[in-house]
Amino acid sequence: MLINFNLCPISVPFFFCFQRRRTAIDELNMRSIFEENDVICAEVRGFQHDGCLHLQARSQKYGKLKRGQLLTIPPYLVKKRKQHFHYLDQFGIDLILGCNGFIWVGQHVEARDDMAEDSPENSEQQIQKSINELQDEETYTPLETRQNICRAANAVRVLSMLGFMVTVEVITEIVNLSISLNLDVHEMLGPEFYVTVAEKEANRRGSSGKRR
């Protein structure tokens, strides 16, 4: 499938906006932000009759994804909802459940207001602040956060292998279950934990059936 991703309307860091002009040169300069094989999150703008898919990233919840894991599961395991972007504050991670079966689990990123729009009146102090914030983003991700990312990703893998629906509530429940059982991250992919999750789901469905 051919995909068209327009770089002109995309939100970029503040100091890029300061002297940005929407020209062909500007699009070439976007290579300093995006490169081949980068993982991005975008919304579908529309389809062309030739099958070309048009994407756009006009708000701060879209854009380049980093410091996380991209998982692919069968699309039918992802329930369509109004909200597919989630912040699990207890774990400090972001979760994107794509209806196309692409799941992103990564370190939480705060959306900054200073990235929202172009403004010629922005001060040098604001520019330096934006640069410092971006440099801070490139620092070492805390061990606990990386472990939480791996736990959430393994929870998705377990649900996918068992053929269970993948929702933010179930993912959170499985992560908490692994912590309560004092399991290491890699132990979540062991057969014993698969059985535990399957039995827990069977008990839940049994209890739900009795209430009906």
Stockholm file with secondary structure:
# STOCKHOLM 1.0

chainA/1-212         MLINFNLCPISVPFFFCFQRRRTAIDELNMRSIFEENDVICAEVRGFQHDGCLHLQARSQKYGKLKRGQLLTIPPYLVKKRKQHFHYLDQFGIDLILGCNGFIWVGQHVEARDDMAEDSPENSEQQIQKSINELQDEETYTPLETRQNICRAANAVRVLSMLGFMVTVEVITEIVNLSISLNLDVHEMLGPEFYVTVAEKEANRRGSSGKRR
#=GR chainA/1-212 SS CCEEECCTTCCCCHHHHTTCCCSHHHHHHGGGTCCTTCEEECEEEEECTTSCEEEECCSTTSEEECSEEEEECCGGGBCCCSCCEEEETTTTEEEEECTTSEEEEEECCCCCGGGSSCCTTCCHHHHHHHHHHHHHHTSCCCHHHHHHHHHHHHHHHHHHHHTCCBCHHHHHHHHHHHHHTTCCGGGGGSHHHHHHHHHHHHHHHHHHHHHC
#=GC SS_cons         CCEEECCTTCCCCHHHHTTCCCSHHHHHHGGGTCCTTCEEECEEEEECTTSCEEEECCSTTSEEECSEEEEECCGGGBCCCSCCEEEETTTTEEEEECTTSEEEEEECCCCCGGGSSCCTTCCHHHHHHHHHHHHHHTSCCCHHHHHHHHHHHHHHHHHHHHTCCBCHHHHHHHHHHHHHTTCCGGGGGSHHHHHHHHHHHHHHHHHHHHHC
//
